[in-house]
Amino acid sequence: MPKENWQVAWAEMFLATDGNSLLVEKWGDPPDAGDFRVAFFMHFWDEMQPCITSYGEVTCPPISKMPERLKTLVPYKPID
């Protein structure tokens, strides 16, 4: 795919390893060290393509409905 059509993670949020709380406020810098989870939105996601990050290729879980806890922690607000 041409680079101008690449997708990027949007509105990333850094979560505790249990996924039940935020480690930093929205739009904050990533945590300094340690283990954590990252939640983000990806428009036009193609689960057949690899998710390539600055840390290397990441295996993402299958697409599923957003859990209620994430709807609260990481609300999606369309920007059309």
Helices and strands as residue ranges (DSSP letters): G 3-5, E 10-15, E 37-41, E 51-53, E 56-58, H 68-73
